[in-house]
Amino acid sequence: MAERDQQFVEGIVKAIVAHPDDVKVDRTVDERGVLLTLNVHVNDIGYVIGKQGQTARAIRTLAKIIGAQNNARVNLKIAEPEGSRGPRRDREESQPREEINTDVVDDLKI
């Protein structure tokens, strides 16, 4: 019964990915609660995260609800698969912003 949250997350993720055999959920328990670590195929990470993180947020919410039913605090960590692009850089770091030409802005004022 205690691993119900793990089985639930695994079932949901297997239903949305292209490589369900590569889905693995590790469960660890400590003083802060339950941590579910999700590992998926490198090509499936986009399906799990979803547009603007909506799918990942929904899965986390559902996992917390299952945990609450068992009086446990559940968190979901999505592990970055080997071969993925790595951490995303902020736009400001990758491309310096150009200074605004105030002459053009002043000409636009009516």
N, C-alpha and C positions, 0 to 999 in steps of 0.2 A: 504493500500500500504506500510505503514511503517513496517509492520510485515512480509514482504515478505522474508527477510533473515531468520527469525525464522522458517517459514513454509518450506523454502527450506532445511535448515539443518535437520529439523525433518523428512522430506520426504526421504532424502538421508540415514540417519541413520536407519530409520525404514526398509529400503530396504536391509540393510546388517546384521541386528541382528536377533537372534533367538527368541527374546521376544519383538516384536514391540509394544505391548501394554504398556510396561514399559518405553518407550522412552518419555522423557519430556524435553522440551527446555524452559528455563526461559529467558526472555528478560528484561534487565535493561538499561536505558539510563542515562548518566551523562555528565559532561563537557568534558570527554575524548572520548566519543563516545558510541557505543552500545556494551554491553557485553551479549553474549549468553552463558548460563550455561547449559551444556548437562548432563542429568542424565539418566543412562541406568541400566539394570539388571546386577547384579554382574557377571553373566556368560557371558555377552556380551562385557565386557570392552576390552577384547583382540581383538575382531572383530573391534571395533571402533578405537583402537589405531593402530593396524596392526603391521606388521613386521618392527621393528626399527622405529616405529612411522610414517610410510609412509601414512597410511590411515588418521590418525589424521591431518597430515600436509596437505594432499590434501583437506580434508573437510574445514580446516581453510582457505586455499587459495581460495576455491570456495566461502566461506562466505564473505571474503574480497572483492571479485569481485562483488558479489551481493550488498554489502554495497557501493562500489564505484559507482555503477550505480545509487544509491539513495543519493549520496553525504554524506555518513556516514562512519565513521571508525568503522569497526566491528571486534571484537575479540571473540574467542571461548574458553571457559574454559570447560574442561571435569572433572566433579565432580567424586571423588572417591566413588564408591558405598559402602554402609554398608556391612561388611563381606568380603571385599577384603583383600589381604595380607598386605596392609600397604606400607609405603615407602620402596623403594628398597635400600639396603645398597651397597656401593661401594665395589668392590672386596678387595681393600686394607684394609678396615675396618674389613671385615669378615674373611679374611685369611692373616696372615702376610706373607710377601714375604721372601723366603729363600735367604740367602746370596749366592752369586755365588762363587763356589769353583774355585779360580784362578789357582790352580795347574792343574786342568783338562783343563781349557781354554788355559793355556800355552802349555800343551801337544798337543793340537789340532793345534796350529800354525805351519806352515810349513816354 
